[in-house]
Amino acid sequence: MPDHFCTGALCQLDAVTGVLRWVNCGPPPPTLIRSERVVDGALDSPPQPPIGLVGQLAPAARRSTRRD
């Protein structure tokens, strides 16, 4: 619907190499939990506009962030 949008994180994990790539589509940054503990700041990245924006508000392209 043209008047709706949402925030979220889109992630891709390469299970062979362990490389994680993500796009943060609106704050707050995603949370990484390992061994039942939150890893503070592990997935900090600049927020980008929410998903579903159209026209001049829509981003031309999304930048992904990588963590090895």
Buried (B, 14 or more C-beta within 10 A) or exposed (E): EEEEBEBEBEBEEEEEEEEBEBBBBBEEBBEBEEEEEEEEEBBEBEBBBBBBBEEEEEEEEEEBBEEE
